[in-house]
Amino acid sequence: MTNNNTLMMRRLGHLSGITYWVFLACITAAGVLSFLRPAAAQLQPTTFVACPTGNAGVCMKVGFSYPGQGSSLDKEGSHMLRGYIIWARLVNASPQQITVQGTRYGVELIGYDDRSNATLTVAAYTEMITSDPNILLLGPYGSSLTSAAIQITEAHNKVLLFANAADDSIFERGYKFIFSVSTQASEYTPSGVYTLAHHGARSAVILTSTAAYTTAITNGAVTVLHAAGIERRGIVKFNPGDLANATRAHDLISACRDHWADVFFAFVFFEDATAVIKTAELVKFRPRAIYLTTAPADPDWVHSMGPSAEWLMGPSQWQADLPANIYKDALFGSARQYASKYQAMFNNTHDVSYIAAQSSAAGYALQKALESATTIEQTKNSTQLSALLQKLNLQTFYGPISFNHVGSNTEKPMLTVQVQDGQIRTIAPEDLREEQTISYPIIWTVSEGTTLLLGTTTTVALCILATIFHVLFTC
């Protein structure tokens, strides 16, 4: 008997030259496609919030991708995921849900685990769009994965509303259907820099990654430092991944220390934050203030670092201690009420991450745009849905939301926080803080084998006590 492969080769021998090469090209293309197919095949959607049974299937499907458990960004991904979930659950529990033209629509929320992998992010958004052309889309986590998703959404003329990508360059590429509720990276530092200048800071050194996101923060900070009258004594740059090497981290932090600046600015990704602080302790780098991106605003990180996190400053998109008379809306209530609902829903005992809050805010912005539609057809047409989003002028638990011509939320100010007595406190802008004020400078008191960080108030109290004892024992 002749096997199938031999038979096929015999038949190929009867093909003309051109026909043969066309056939071979088709076989090769099929092989490439079968090679790429496993990436998509790995993806299976998870329904995180089902369409309410009372809606008889009348729901709007909302999809996104997220970095799941075991991925490099799983911690941040869990905050984002919960932020989307609490929004969808509260919408479905509300009497009006999403009402368009007199019809109530619930939310069916689905997600794909992209494992922090851009290829899987692309596959996920391609699958969502091709499976359901009317699906509404929220963003993944991080600037790089969001950029990957945008390539697909723009190619299919689909709106993408996101919260967890702040790289300025995203908004400089002429995209038509992108909207972000968060403050851009170049605007992270103004409230912190001006507050430091007001309290006497006169010089600064910057440690920054060469990644696009941290470069955008650095560029913004350089401009603000100059405007605030703070001397920039140096910028120490490193490539992503360098701080994972202890020797390299030691050299970088030592170089920053040797500039003898009042303020140490570290513009790094979350995964590098611990290495920065621990290495600074190791090389005895004791500036008057440390300003670190991302980590000081994260409750879990602050809790895990213990005393090492005390007095650290940093930018934050949102905090639960924001004033209730300004930061509130009909769905979530005030910032504190949002935090309480989140903690109750997810049995969370720590403070709520800004990542969750801004993800919920993205869902809320989408909801309000949909509710402003006069026909359901407007919600299915990307040009018309974009026009509805452009008209938004919201005040929410997260802050103001209003999009400019490139889809950036230019109305929301960036907060500055400081860890004080183990708690994350908003210290700037002044009109958004409660009673807390900055503790500056840090007074480093060093004993044998121990470093104590004393804030200004504590130091003043100790000085008064020392003076009293001096008077008592010399009289």
Buried (B, 14 or more C-beta within 10 A) or exposed (E): EEEEEEEEEEEEEEEEEEEEEEEEEEEEEEEEEEEEEEBBEBBEBEEBBBBBEEBEEEBBBBBBBBBBEEBEBBBBBBBBBBBBBBBBBBBBEBEEBBBBEEEBBBBBBBBBBBBBBBBBBBBBBBBBBEEEEEBBBBBBBBBBBBBBBBBBBBEBEBBBBBBBBBBBBBBEEEBEBBBBBBBBBBBBBBBBBBBBBEBEBBBBBBBBBEBBBBBBBBBBBBBBBEEBEBEBBBBBBBEBEBBEEEEBBBBBBBBBBBBEBBBBBBBBBBBBBBBBBBBBEEBEBBBBBBBBBBBBBBBBBBBEBEEBBBBBBBBBBBBBBBBEEBBBBEBBBBBBBBBBBBBEEBEBEEBBBBBBBBBBBBBBBBBBBBBBBEEBEBBBBBEBBBBBBBEBEBBBBBBBBBBEEBBBBEBBBBBBBBBBEEEBBBBBBEEBBEEBBBBBBBBBEEEEEEEEBBBBEBBEEEEEEEEEEEEEEEE
